[in-house]
Amino acid sequence: MEADFVVIGSGSAGGAIASRLSEDGAHSVLVLEYGGTDMGPFIQMPGALSYPMNMKRYDWGFWSDPEPHLGGRRLPCPRGKVIGGSSSINGMVYVRGHAKDFDHWAESGADGWAYSDVLPYFKRMENWHSGGHGGDPEWRGNDGPLHVTRGPRTNPLFEAFVRAGEQAGFETTDDYNGEKGEGFGPFEQTVWKGRRWSVANAYLHDALKRPNCDMLRCFARRVVIEGGRAVGVEIERDGEVSVVRARREVIVSASAINSPKILMLSGIGPGAHLAEHDIEVIADRAGVGQNLQDHLELYIQQASLQPITLYKYWNLVGKAWVGAQWLFTKTGVGAGNNFESCAFVRSKAGVEYPDIQFHFLPIAVRYDGKVAAEGHGFQAHTGPMRSLSRGRVTLNSADPKDDPSILFNYMSHEEDWIDFRHAIRLTREIFAQEAFAPYAGKEIQPGVDAQSDDDLDAFIREHAESAYHPCGTMKMGRLDDPMAVVDPECRVIGVEGLRVADSSIFPRIPYGNLNAPSIMVGEKAADHILGKPMLPPSNAEPWINPRWRESDR
């Protein structure tokens, strides 16, 4: 019940941290995880991705408060409650983030987190396989624990999507995680040999075989702080409350939702808010729980004139076949996430790097597994990547068992509406290109009648969904920034022996999916914790569209 380092959470960052801290055998590491095993087929089979994020067994089951700009809808906010955390229930999409995203982090106070600083960590964590689909080998890692692959792209719709983008005048890219982060091209996934390659599979299961790394299944209630120093974690197991002691440091890696909750319950957060709940204020940090960001997206769906979509498997016999093929051979539709083409584009002239993302999928279906009634279809998930809207996570009570109050405050800026309407119209433009002529039937949603700004706004209000990328609730920044919670070494400002390392410390949301940058934070934080010199910065220069001032393409 004590260790040199106690890590709360076994997810994307926490799993990587536990592995790196225990690597040389010099330190004992104890990971605290509330969730259970990740060994079920729903988690390990990539094609089953819509199941685990909708299962109480694997998901904390958070919901937002009624969102005032989305007609009062409450949106689900799944977070992994399982070994491997959200990397065990996510869509397995692998996006580092654009180089300029990290340069912005550094400019806003996260010194040492510019792209040149973080690229070596992305390379260290990766074991990249191009699958014969091109790419930028010198920008990628090839001996890290995290396998990154590309789907087989055998369905002709994947190629049609990329060609359509090209026909509309946009760039193509062989590797958006390499030199050129703008354009249409192949998507990457954390899948290896037909299995989900979560942080549990990449880092944690091997780390837990070491004598100096252990996991305790328990509920972390709060960090125990004595004399201004974190000395352990108060936990609950089988109804019994006790304390796990940390000889050196406590590291909180519990997600952008649970990490601020744990800090506030520990007396670190906005003083007035803690006082409302009779929590003794240890460090008055106004930024704890603030600056909540996410990606919101829509599914633009088109009927397919040819029966070539994944809809052919969307019945009992088809699902049984896919499941059996995966179970016995780890191949087929179940062996990947089926997101195999994508795009990152700029919304308008004057935007320096992409702020709209497309996930392309050869079926018309929702994340909750509800398929379009029309049958065969395809869709693009799209939405703005750098919304100005900011939300917050606060406590509902001082009871650790209570869910926090989550308000994303989606669509609270006029610019969000302008960008979203543009994303819808842009998707229609792409689906109308010659490359889709053999395949594109009628528009399923929003539907051809929705043309005016008001029509599109109504569709957005009713149908926009979270992409499940919450972050930013404990911003990393300089000591003189009143809203910063951690310094650039992930140390909580105002408390000794306590760090936070997960997506909550992102100053601003990067473009794309957040699993890769969250793992990178864990990798880099581990070096900070161990006092190691940082990996030497890269001098690789990313491609920026020479026409960015004049054109969106």
C-alpha positions in Angstrom: 0.0 0.0 0.0 2.9 2.3 -0.6 5.2 3.0 -3.5 7.7 5.7 -4.7 5.2 6.8 -7.3 1.4 6.4 -7.2 -0.4 7.0 -10.5 -4.2 7.6 -10.5 -5.6 6.1 -13.7 -4.3 3.5 -16.2 -5.4 5.4 -19.3 -3.5 6.9 -22.3 -1.2 9.0 -20.2 -1.2 7.0 -16.9 -0.4 3.7 -18.6 2.6 5.2 -20.5 3.8 6.9 -17.3 3.6 3.7 -15.2 5.6 1.9 -17.9 8.3 4.5 -18.2 8.7 5.1 -14.5 9.1 1.4 -13.8 11.4 0.7 -16.8 14.8 0.8 -15.2 13.7 -1.1 -12.0 15.0 1.7 -9.7 11.5 2.9 -8.5 8.3 1.2 -7.3 5.1 2.3 -9.1 1.6 1.6 -8.0 -1.3 2.3 -10.5 -4.7 2.9 -9.1 -7.5 1.8 -11.4 -11.2 1.6 -10.6 -12.2 -0.3 -13.8 -11.9 -4.0 -14.6 -10.1 -6.1 -17.2 -9.8 -5.1 -20.8 -9.7 -8.7 -22.1 -13.3 -8.9 -23.4 -13.9 -9.3 -27.2 -15.9 -6.1 -27.4 -12.7 -4.2 -26.4 -10.1 -6.3 -28.3 -12.0 -6.5 -31.6 -11.5 -3.1 -33.3 -14.7 -3.4 -35.4 -16.8 -3.6 -32.3 -15.8 0.0 -31.2 -19.4 1.2 -30.8 -20.0 -1.3 -28.0 -17.6 -0.6 -25.1 -18.2 3.2 -25.1 -21.9 2.4 -24.5 -21.4 -0.3 -21.9 -21.7 0.6 -18.1 -19.1 -2.0 -17.4 -16.4 0.0 -19.3 -17.6 3.6 -19.2 -18.0 6.1 -16.3 -21.2 7.1 -18.0 -20.9 10.9 -17.6 -23.4 13.2 -19.3 -23.2 16.9 -19.8 -25.5 19.3 -18.1 -28.2 20.6 -20.5 -26.4 22.5 -23.2 -27.9 26.0 -23.6 -27.0 26.4 -27.3 -28.1 22.9 -28.4 -31.7 23.2 -27.3 -31.0 22.0 -23.8 -29.8 18.6 -24.9 -27.6 16.6 -22.5 -24.8 14.9 -24.4 -23.0 11.7 -23.4 -19.3 12.1 -22.3 -17.9 8.5 -22.2 -14.6 8.0 -20.3 -12.9 4.6 -20.0 -13.6 2.8 -16.7 -11.3 -0.1 -17.5 -7.6 -1.0 -17.7 -6.2 1.2 -20.4 -8.8 3.9 -19.7 -10.3 5.6 -22.7 -7.7 4.0 -25.0 -9.6 0.8 -24.4 -13.0 2.2 -25.5 -12.1 4.8 -28.1 -12.3 4.7 -32.0 -8.6 3.9 -32.2 -7.9 6.8 -34.6 -4.3 8.0 -34.5 -3.7 11.7 -34.9 -0.7 13.4 -33.4 -2.1 17.0 -33.8 -0.7 19.6 -36.1 2.8 21.0 -35.6 1.2 24.5 -35.1 -1.0 23.2 -32.3 2.0 22.5 -30.1 3.8 25.7 -31.1 0.7 27.5 -29.8 1.0 25.6 -26.5 4.5 26.9 -26.1 3.5 30.4 -27.1 0.7 30.4 -24.5 3.0 29.4 -21.7 3.7 25.7 -22.0 7.5 26.3 -22.4 9.3 23.2 -23.8 6.1 21.8 -25.5 6.6 23.3 -29.0 6.4 20.9 -31.9 10.2 20.6 -32.1 10.1 19.5 -28.4 7.2 17.0 -28.6 8.0 15.4 -32.0 10.9 13.2 -30.5 8.3 11.9 -28.0 5.8 11.0 -30.7 8.6 9.1 -32.4 9.7 7.4 -29.2 6.3 6.0 -28.5 5.5 4.9 -32.1 6.0 1.6 -34.0 4.7 2.8 -37.3 3.7 0.6 -40.2 2.7 2.2 -43.5 1.3 -1.0 -45.0 2.7 0.0 -48.4 0.6 3.2 -48.5 3.4 5.7 -48.6 4.1 8.1 -45.7 7.1 9.9 -44.2 9.4 7.3 -42.5 11.9 9.9 -41.3 9.1 11.7 -39.3 7.9 8.5 -37.7 9.1 6.2 -35.0 9.7 2.5 -35.6 10.7 0.9 -32.3 8.2 2.2 -29.8 5.5 0.2 -27.9 2.5 1.7 -29.7 1.8 0.1 -33.1 0.3 2.5 -35.6 -1.1 1.0 -38.8 -3.3 1.8 -41.8 -6.4 -0.1 -42.9 -6.3 -2.1 -46.1 -8.5 0.5 -47.9 -10.0 -2.2 -50.2 -13.4 -0.5 -50.3 -13.5 1.8 -53.4 -15.3 4.5 -51.4 -12.1 5.2 -49.4 -10.3 6.1 -52.7 -13.3 8.0 -54.0 -13.2 10.3 -50.9 -9.6 11.2 -51.4 -10.0 11.7 -55.2 -13.1 13.9 -54.6 -11.1 16.1 -52.3 -8.5 16.5 -54.9 -11.1 17.2 -57.6 -12.5 20.0 -55.3 -9.1 21.6 -55.4 -7.8 20.5 -52.0 -4.4 19.1 -51.1 -3.7 15.4 -50.7 -1.3 14.0 -48.1 0.4 10.7 -47.8 0.9 11.1 -44.1 -0.9 13.8 -42.1 1.2 12.7 -39.1 4.4 13.5 -41.0 5.6 16.6 -42.8 2.3 17.5 -44.4 -0.7 17.8 -42.0 -3.1 19.3 -44.5 -5.1 17.4 -47.1 -7.0 14.2 -48.0 -5.4 10.9 -47.5 -5.2 7.5 -45.6 -6.2 7.4 -41.9 -4.1 5.8 -39.2 -5.2 3.6 -36.3 -3.9 2.0 -33.1 -4.6 -1.5 -34.3 -2.0 -4.4 -34.5 -2.5 -7.9 -35.9 -6.3 -7.4 -35.8 -6.4 -6.3 -32.2 -7.0 -2.9 -30.5 -3.6 -1.6 -29.6 -4.6 0.3 -26.4 -2.2 1.7 -23.9 -2.9 -1.5 -21.9 -1.6 -3.7 -24.7 1.2 -1.3 -25.7 2.6 -0.4 -22.3 0.8 -1.6 -19.2 0.5 -5.4 -19.4 4.2 -5.7 -19.9 5.0 -3.1 -17.2 2.8 -5.0 -14.7 5.0 -8.1 -15.1 7.9 -6.2 -13.5 8.4 -6.7 -9.8 8.4 -3.0 -9.2 5.1 -2.1 -10.9 1.7 -3.1 -9.5 -1.9 -2.2 -9.9 -4.5 -1.8 -7.2 -8.2 -2.0 -8.1 -9.8 0.7 -6.1 -11.7 4.0 -6.2 -9.5 7.1 -5.8 -11.3 9.5 -3.5 -8.8 12.3 -3.1 -5.1 13.2 -2.8 -3.8 13.3 0.7 -1.8 16.5 1.3 0.2 17.2 4.5 2.1 20.4 5.0 1.6 21.5 1.4 2.9 18.2 0.0 1.0 15.3 -1.6 1.9 12.2 0.5 -0.7 9.7 -0.8 -4.2 8.9 -2.1 -7.3 8.2 -0.1 -8.9 5.1 -1.7 -12.0 3.0 -1.2 -12.0 -0.8 -1.6 -14.9 -3.1 -0.7 -16.5 -0.3 1.3 -13.3 0.3 3.3 -11.5 3.7 3.1 -7.7 3.7 3.5 -4.6 5.6 2.3 -2.0 4.5 -0.2 1.2 6.4 0.5 3.5 7.9 -2.1 7.2 8.2 -1.0 8.0 10.5 -3.9 5.1 11.7 -5.9 1.4 11.3 -6.8 0.6 11.6 -10.5 -3.1 12.3 -11.4 -3.9 10.9 -14.9 -7.7 10.4 -14.5 -9.0 12.2 -17.5 -10.2 15.8 -18.3 -13.3 15.0 -16.2 -12.1 13.0 -13.2 -8.7 14.7 -12.7 -10.1 18.2 -11.9 -12.8 16.5 -9.8 -10.1 14.7 -7.7 -8.1 17.9 -7.3 -11.1 19.9 -6.1 -12.0 17.1 -3.6 -8.4 17.4 -2.4 -8.7 21.1 -1.7 -7.1 22.4 -5.0 -9.3 24.6 -7.1 -11.3 27.8 -7.2 -11.5 28.8 -3.5 -15.1 30.0 -3.5 -16.4 26.9 -5.2 -14.6 24.6 -2.7 -15.9 26.7 0.2 -19.4 26.1 -1.1 -18.9 22.4 -0.5 -17.1 22.9 2.8 -13.8 21.6 1.4 -10.7 23.1 3.0 -8.8 25.2 0.5 -5.1 24.0 0.2 -4.3 25.7 -3.1 -6.6 28.4 -4.5 -6.2 27.7 -8.3 -9.0 29.4 -10.3 -8.2 27.3 -13.4 -9.1 23.8 -12.0 -12.1 22.6 -14.0 -12.2 25.6 -16.3 -11.1 25.9 -20.0 -13.0 22.7 -20.9 -12.8 22.0 -24.7 -14.1 19.3 -27.0 -14.6 18.6 -30.7 -18.3 18.6 -31.8 -19.2 16.9 -35.1 -22.0 16.0 -37.4 -22.5 12.9 -39.5 -23.3 14.0 -43.1 -24.8 10.9 -44.7 -25.4 9.9 -48.3 -27.2 6.9 -49.7 -25.0 4.6 -51.8 -26.1 3.5 -55.3 -24.0 0.4 -55.1 -24.3 -2.3 -52.3 -20.7 -2.1 -51.4 -20.9 -0.5 -47.9 -20.6 -2.2 -44.5 -24.4 -2.2 -44.3 -24.3 -5.7 -45.9 -23.0 -7.0 -42.5 -25.6 -5.1 -40.5 -27.7 -8.1 -39.6 -27.5 -11.1 -37.4 -25.8 -13.3 -39.9 -23.4 -10.6 -41.1 -22.4 -9.7 -37.6 -21.9 -13.4 -36.7 -19.7 -13.9 -39.8 -17.6 -10.8 -39.0 -17.3 -11.9 -35.3 -16.3 -15.4 -36.2 -13.8 -14.3 -38.9 -12.2 -12.0 -36.3 -12.2 -14.6 -33.5 -10.5 -17.3 -35.5 -8.2 -15.3 -37.9 -8.0 -11.7 -36.6 -8.9 -10.5 -40.1 -11.8 -9.0 -42.0 -14.1 -6.1 -41.2 -13.8 -6.7 -37.5 -10.0 -6.3 -37.6 -9.9 -2.5 -38.1 -11.9 0.5 -37.1 -13.1 1.1 -40.7 -12.0 4.7 -40.6 -9.5 4.4 -43.5 -9.7 7.8 -45.2 -9.7 11.3 -43.7 -9.0 14.9 -44.4 -7.7 18.0 -42.6 -8.6 21.2 -44.4 -8.7 25.0 -43.7 -12.1 26.7 -43.5 -11.1 29.9 -45.3 -8.3 32.0 -46.6 -6.2 33.5 -43.7 -6.4 30.3 -41.6 -2.8 29.1 -41.4 -3.4 25.4 -40.8 -6.3 23.0 -40.9 -9.3 23.7 -38.6 -11.8 21.2 -40.1 -11.5 17.4 -39.9 -13.3 14.7 -41.8 -13.5 11.0 -40.8 -14.9 9.0 -43.7 -16.8 5.8 -43.1 -18.3 3.4 -45.7 -21.6 3.0 -43.8 -24.3 5.4 -42.6 -24.3 4.7 -38.8 -24.1 6.5 -35.5 -21.6 6.0 -32.7 -24.4 4.4 -30.6 -24.7 1.8 -33.4 -28.0 3.0 -34.8 -27.8 2.6 -38.6 -29.5 4.8 -41.2 -32.9 3.4 -42.2 -32.1 3.9 -45.9 -29.7 0.9 -46.0 -26.5 1.2 -48.0 -24.8 4.6 -47.4 -21.6 6.3 -46.4 -20.8 9.3 -44.2 -18.3 11.9 -43.2 -18.0 13.1 -39.6 -17.1 16.7 -39.8 -16.8 19.7 -37.5 -14.6 22.7 -36.6 -11.3 21.8 -34.7 -10.7 25.0 -32.8 -13.9 26.2 -31.4 -13.8 29.3 -29.2 -16.4 27.8 -26.9 -15.2 27.0 -23.4 -16.9 25.0 -20.7 -16.2 23.8 -17.2 -16.2 20.8 -14.8 -17.4 21.6 -11.2 -18.4 19.6 -8.2 -22.0 18.7 -7.5 -21.1 17.8 -3.9 -18.2 16.9 -1.7 -19.1 13.2 -2.0 -16.4 11.6 -4.2 -19.1 9.1 -5.4 -21.1 11.9 -7.1 -20.5 12.6 -10.7 -19.2 16.1 -11.4 -21.2 18.8 -13.2 -20.0 19.0 -16.8 -21.0 21.9 -19.1 -19.2 22.1 -22.4 -21.0 25.3 -23.4 -20.9 24.1 -27.0 -21.7 26.5 -29.8 -21.5 29.6 -27.6 -19.7 31.6 -30.2 -21.2 32.9 -33.5 -18.0 31.8 -35.2 -18.8 28.1 -34.3 -22.1 28.4 -36.3 -20.4 29.9 -39.3 -17.7 27.2 -39.3 -20.2 24.4 -38.8 -22.4 25.6 -41.7 -19.3 25.8 -43.9 -18.3 22.2 -42.9 -21.7 20.9 -43.9 -21.7 22.7 -47.3 -18.1 21.6 -47.9 -19.0 18.0 -47.3 -21.8 18.3 -49.8 -19.4 19.8 -52.3 -17.0 16.9 -51.9 -19.8 14.2 -52.2 -20.9 16.0 -55.4 -17.6 15.5 -57.1 -17.1 13.2 -60.1 -15.3 10.6 -58.0 -18.5 9.9 -56.2 -20.7 9.9 -59.3 -20.9 6.0 -59.4 -21.9 5.8 -55.7 -23.7 8.9 -54.4 -27.4 8.6 -54.2 -29.7 11.0 -52.2 -28.5 12.8 -49.2 -29.8 11.0 -46.0 -29.0 13.8 -43.6 -29.2 16.8 -43.2 -31.4 16.1 -46.4 -31.7 18.1 -49.5 -34.4 20.4 -48.1 -31.9 21.8 -45.5 -30.2 24.6 -47.4 -30.6 28.0 -45.6 -28.5 29.0 -42.6 -31.5 28.6 -40.4 -32.2 25.1 -41.7 -28.6 24.1 -41.1 -28.5 25.7 -37.6 -31.6 23.7 -36.7 -29.9 20.5 -37.9 -26.7 21.4 -35.9 -28.7 22.1 -32.8 -30.5 18.8 -32.9 -27.9 16.5 -34.3 -24.4 17.7 -33.4 -22.6 15.0 -31.3 -19.4 15.1 -29.2 -16.4 13.5 -30.8 -15.5 12.5 -27.2 -12.3 14.7 -27.0 -12.6 16.5 -23.7 -9.5 18.3 -22.6 -8.1 21.5 -21.1 -9.5 21.5 -17.6 -6.2 21.9 -15.9 -4.2 24.1 -18.2 -0.4 23.9 -18.3 1.2 27.4 -18.2 3.6 29.8 -16.6 3.6 30.4 -12.8 2.3 34.0 -13.3 -0.8 32.8 -15.3 -3.7 32.9 -12.8 -5.6 30.2 -14.8 -2.7 27.8 -15.1 -2.9 24.7 -12.9 0.3 22.9 -13.7 3.7 24.3 -14.8 5.5 23.0 -17.9 6.9 20.1 -16.0 3.3 19.0 -15.1 3.7 20.0 -11.4 0.6 21.3 -9.7 1.3 24.9 -8.8 1.1 25.5 -5.1 1.5 21.8 -4.0 4.7 19.8 -3.7 5.0 16.2 -4.9 1.9 16.3 -7.1 1.6 16.3 -10.9 -1.1 16.0 -13.4 -0.5 14.4 -16.8 -3.3 13.7 -19.2 -5.5 15.6 -21.7 -6.6 18.0 -19.0 -3.3 19.9 -19.2 -3.7 20.8 -22.9 -3.7 24.6 -23.1 -5.7 24.4 -26.3 -7.3 21.4 -28.1 -5.1 20.1 -30.9 -6.7 19.2 -34.3 -7.8 15.6 -34.6 -8.3 12.8 -32.1 -6.7 13.1 -28.6 -5.4 9.6 -27.8 -1.9 10.2 -29.4 -1.2 13.6 -27.8 -2.4 12.2 -24.4 0.1 9.3 -24.7 2.8 11.8 -25.7 2.0 13.8 -22.5 2.6 10.6 -20.5 5.9 9.9 -22.3 7.2 13.4 -21.8 5.9 13.7 -18.2 7.7 10.5 -17.2 11.1 12.1 -18.2 10.2 15.3 -16.2 9.2 13.1 -13.2 12.5 11.2 -13.3 14.5 14.4 -13.8 15.9 13.1 -17.0 17.2 15.5 -19.7 14.5 16.0 -22.4 15.0 14.3 -25.8 16.9 16.6 -28.1 14.5 18.8 -30.1 13.8 18.1 -33.7 14.6 20.6 -36.5 12.1 19.1 -38.9 10.1 21.8 -40.7 6.4 21.0 -41.2 4.7 21.9 -44.5 2.4 24.9 -44.4 0.3 25.7 -47.5 1.9 28.5 -49.4 -1.6 29.7 -50.4 -2.9 29.9 -46.9 -3.4 33.7 -47.0 -5.2 33.7 -50.3 -7.2 30.5 -50.4 -8.8 27.7 -48.4 -7.3 25.1 -50.8 
